[in-house]
Amino acid sequence: MRKDYEFRYLLGQLLKDLPEGVQGALKGTIYSKAANMGVKEARDYILKKKEEGVIDEPLARKLIDLLYKYSVYR
């Protein structure tokens, strides 16, 4: 459970420079996709938002790195 809270905190810290409405939507969707669907789906969502221009390349890379850091492979 601790890692879950750490992931959410770090995700919020990475997104803190975005507008509040965008920040909340991205944080919720990334967390939901990672927890319920999988890391691949969350990564694809991040890349889609980068292509749409919502986030930039460095932020997308940091978010993907965070996903892989906190993912569990079984």
Long-range contacts (C-beta under 8 A, 24 or more apart in sequence): 3-70, 6-70, 7-31, 7-34, 7-66, 7-70, 10-66, 11-63, 11-66, 14-59, 14-62, 14-63, 14-66, 15-59, 18-55, 22-54, 26-54, 26-55, 30-63, 30-67, 34-67, 34-71, 39-67, 39-68, 39-71, 42-67, 43-67
